[in-house]
Amino acid sequence: MNSVYAIVIGILLGIMIFALKTGVGCGFSNIRRRDVLIVAASYFVISVILGGLIGLVDQSRLDLITSMGMTLHVVVALLLIGAGIYTQKKWLCGHDVSKRTFLFISVPCPVCLTALFVSCMILASALGWSGFRIGALVGFVFFFTVVFSSWIFRKMQRTPEDLGAVMMFLGIFYLLGSMLVPAYIKSKQTVYSGSGSEIDLIPLLLMGFVVGCGYAIHTLKVKKNEYI
């Protein structure tokens, strides 16, 4: 029974971390409180739907979605980095676009939806509850965390510039994760030989993109200091 409680607490904490990401987007942007409630309520509805799909989705399709996880991470990472740079650039030029760009960090993405569905499956097997009941539990935790965290972040009185910085940080974090995790797994499975090793071009391109993003961020900071 103790192991079941540990699994449930661990899954719920993981869901709260995903919800915090959404709360950052809502709290750092200049959207209305009604919009925050709409975003949080959408996650509740989606969680209930995903919970109801437990047992209806073929395991082979779930394995296919899981195998695409790294590709989805790269796509989400690039979108977050691009949206973060755009948000900061527009803010430094006197335009607030956070009411639109916050969607890149707050709206449900394929990575988040997959994590929610897997969480519902694990909780259903651990607790033995029905799918809709599990979905309601996950949705309530997500709803409460989004509303509460966005309220806390609003009290910090952050600007859209901070939102852009957070989006770029998360994007680079996702991008590095998509590069390092497969490399680590490959290193464990590779048998080293005396022959030369092949060079993978994609990680090098992605690393170059990260360096370019760092240069762009530095340029924006320099321009901001010149304006001041």
C-alpha positions as CSV (number, residue, x, y, z in Angstrom):
1,M,0.0,0.0,0.0
2,N,2.9,2.4,0.7
3,S,4.3,1.8,-2.8
4,V,0.9,2.7,-4.2
5,Y,0.8,5.9,-2.3
6,A,4.3,6.7,-3.5
7,I,3.4,6.1,-7.1
8,V,0.2,8.3,-6.8
9,I,2.1,11.2,-5.1
10,G,4.9,11.0,-7.6
11,I,2.5,11.1,-10.6
12,L,0.5,14.0,-9.1
13,L,3.7,16.0,-8.4
14,G,4.7,15.4,-12.0
15,I,1.3,16.7,-13.2
16,M,1.8,19.8,-11.0
17,I,5.1,20.5,-12.6
18,F,3.5,20.5,-16.1
19,A,0.7,22.8,-14.6
20,L,3.4,25.2,-13.3
21,K,4.6,25.6,-16.9
22,T,1.1,26.7,-17.9
23,G,0.8,28.9,-14.8
24,V,4.0,30.7,-15.7
25,G,2.6,31.5,-19.2
26,C,-0.6,32.8,-17.7
27,G,1.0,34.7,-14.8
28,F,3.8,36.4,-16.8
29,S,1.5,37.6,-19.6
30,N,-1.1,40.4,-19.5
31,I,-4.2,38.2,-20.1
32,R,-7.4,38.5,-18.1
33,R,-8.4,36.3,-15.2
34,R,-11.2,34.9,-17.3
35,D,-8.7,33.7,-19.9
36,V,-6.7,32.0,-17.1
37,L,-9.8,30.2,-16.0
38,I,-10.6,29.1,-19.6
39,V,-7.1,27.7,-20.0
40,A,-7.3,25.8,-16.7
41,A,-10.8,24.6,-17.4
42,S,-9.6,23.3,-20.8
43,Y,-7.0,21.1,-19.1
44,F,-9.7,19.8,-16.8
45,V,-12.0,18.8,-19.7
46,I,-9.1,17.3,-21.6
47,S,-8.0,15.2,-18.6
48,V,-11.5,13.9,-18.1
49,I,-11.6,12.9,-21.8
50,L,-8.2,11.3,-21.7
51,G,-9.3,9.4,-18.6
52,G,-12.3,8.1,-20.4
53,L,-10.1,6.9,-23.3
54,I,-8.2,4.5,-20.9
55,G,-8.7,1.0,-22.2
56,L,-10.0,2.2,-25.6
57,V,-6.6,3.1,-27.0
58,D,-4.6,0.3,-28.5
59,Q,-1.2,-0.2,-26.8
60,S,0.5,-0.3,-30.2
61,R,-0.7,3.2,-30.9
62,L,0.5,4.4,-27.5
63,D,4.0,2.9,-28.3
64,L,4.0,4.8,-31.6
65,I,3.2,8.1,-29.8
66,T,5.9,7.4,-27.2
67,S,8.5,6.7,-29.9
68,M,7.7,10.1,-31.4
69,G,8.4,11.8,-28.0
70,M,11.8,13.1,-28.9
71,T,10.6,14.5,-32.2
72,L,7.8,16.3,-30.4
73,H,10.2,17.7,-27.9
74,V,12.3,19.2,-30.7
75,V,9.3,20.8,-32.3
76,V,8.0,22.2,-29.1
77,A,11.5,23.4,-28.1
78,L,11.9,25.3,-31.4
79,L,8.5,26.9,-31.1
80,L,9.2,28.0,-27.5
81,I,12.6,29.5,-28.4
82,G,11.2,31.3,-31.4
83,A,8.2,32.7,-29.4
84,G,10.4,33.8,-26.6
85,I,12.7,35.7,-28.9
86,Y,9.8,37.3,-30.6
87,T,8.1,38.3,-27.3
88,Q,11.3,39.9,-25.9
89,K,12.0,41.7,-29.2
90,K,8.5,43.2,-29.5
91,W,8.5,44.2,-25.8
92,L,11.8,46.1,-26.2
93,C,10.3,47.8,-29.2
94,G,7.3,48.9,-27.1
95,H,4.8,46.3,-28.2
96,D,3.2,43.7,-25.8
97,V,2.5,40.5,-27.7
98,S,2.3,38.3,-24.6
99,K,-1.5,37.9,-25.0
100,R,-0.8,35.8,-28.0
101,T,2.6,34.3,-27.5
102,F,1.7,32.9,-24.0
103,L,-0.2,30.2,-25.9
104,F,3.0,28.6,-26.9
105,I,3.7,27.8,-23.3
106,S,0.2,27.5,-21.8
107,V,-1.9,25.7,-24.5
108,P,-1.8,21.9,-24.3
109,C,1.0,20.5,-26.6
110,P,1.5,16.9,-27.8
111,V,4.1,16.3,-25.1
112,C,1.9,17.5,-22.3
113,L,-1.1,15.6,-23.6
114,T,0.9,12.4,-23.9
115,A,2.2,12.9,-20.3
116,L,-1.4,13.4,-19.0
117,F,-2.6,10.3,-20.8
118,V,0.2,8.1,-19.4
119,S,-0.3,9.6,-16.0
120,C,-4.0,8.7,-16.1
121,M,-3.1,5.1,-17.2
122,I,-0.6,4.7,-14.3
123,L,-3.0,6.1,-11.7
124,A,-5.9,3.9,-13.0
125,S,-3.8,0.8,-12.6
126,A,-2.5,1.9,-9.2
127,L,-5.8,3.0,-7.7
128,G,-8.2,0.7,-9.6
129,W,-10.5,3.6,-10.2
130,S,-12.6,4.2,-13.3
131,G,-11.1,6.2,-16.2
132,F,-13.4,9.2,-15.8
133,R,-12.8,9.3,-12.0
134,I,-9.0,9.3,-12.7
135,G,-9.4,12.0,-15.3
136,A,-11.4,14.2,-12.9
137,L,-8.6,13.8,-10.3
138,V,-5.9,14.7,-12.7
139,G,-7.9,17.6,-14.1
140,F,-8.7,19.0,-10.7
141,V,-5.0,18.9,-9.7
142,F,-4.1,20.6,-13.0
143,F,-6.8,23.2,-12.7
144,F,-6.0,24.1,-9.1
145,T,-2.2,24.3,-9.8
146,V,-2.7,26.5,-12.9
147,V,-5.0,29.0,-11.1
148,F,-3.0,29.2,-7.9
149,S,0.4,29.4,-9.6
150,S,-0.7,32.0,-12.1
151,W,-2.1,34.1,-9.2
152,I,1.3,33.8,-7.4
153,F,3.2,34.8,-10.5
154,R,1.0,37.8,-11.1
155,K,1.8,39.0,-7.6
156,M,5.5,39.1,-8.7
157,Q,4.6,41.7,-11.3
158,R,6.7,40.2,-14.0
159,T,6.8,41.7,-17.6
160,P,6.5,40.0,-21.0
161,E,10.3,40.2,-21.2
162,D,10.4,37.7,-18.3
163,L,7.9,35.5,-20.2
164,G,10.1,35.5,-23.2
165,A,13.1,34.6,-21.1
166,V,11.2,31.7,-19.5
167,M,10.1,30.4,-22.9
168,M,13.6,30.5,-24.3
169,F,14.9,28.7,-21.2
170,L,12.3,26.0,-21.4
171,G,12.9,25.7,-25.2
172,I,16.6,25.2,-24.7
173,F,16.0,22.8,-21.9
174,Y,13.7,20.7,-24.1
175,L,16.2,20.9,-27.0
176,L,19.1,19.8,-24.9
177,G,17.0,17.0,-23.4
178,S,16.1,15.7,-26.9
179,M,19.8,15.7,-27.8
180,L,21.3,14.3,-24.6
181,V,18.8,11.5,-23.8
182,P,19.1,9.7,-27.2
183,A,22.9,10.2,-27.1
184,Y,23.1,8.6,-23.6
185,I,20.9,5.7,-24.7
186,K,23.0,5.2,-27.8
187,S,26.2,5.3,-25.8
188,K,24.9,2.5,-23.6
189,Q,24.0,0.3,-26.6
190,T,27.0,1.0,-28.8
191,V,29.8,-1.5,-29.0
192,Y,33.0,0.4,-29.5
193,S,35.3,-0.8,-32.1
194,G,38.7,0.3,-33.6
195,S,37.0,1.7,-36.7
196,G,36.1,5.4,-37.1
197,S,32.8,6.6,-35.7
198,E,30.1,8.3,-37.8
199,I,29.2,12.0,-37.2
200,D,25.5,12.7,-36.6
201,L,24.7,16.0,-38.3
202,I,21.4,16.7,-36.6
203,P,22.8,17.2,-33.1
204,L,25.4,19.5,-34.5
205,L,22.8,21.6,-36.3
206,L,20.7,21.8,-33.1
207,M,23.7,22.8,-31.1
208,G,24.4,25.5,-33.6
209,F,20.8,26.7,-33.3
210,V,21.2,27.0,-29.5
211,V,24.4,29.0,-29.9
212,G,22.5,31.3,-32.4
213,C,19.7,31.8,-29.9
214,G,22.3,32.7,-27.2
215,Y,23.8,35.3,-29.5
216,A,20.3,36.7,-30.2
217,I,19.5,36.9,-26.5
218,H,22.8,38.7,-25.8
219,T,22.1,41.2,-28.7
220,L,18.7,42.0,-27.3
221,K,20.1,42.6,-23.8
222,V,22.8,44.9,-25.3
223,K,20.2,46.9,-27.2
224,K,18.0,47.2,-24.1
225,N,20.9,48.7,-22.1
226,E,21.6,51.1,-25.0
227,Y,18.0,52.3,-24.8
228,I,18.3,52.8,-21.0
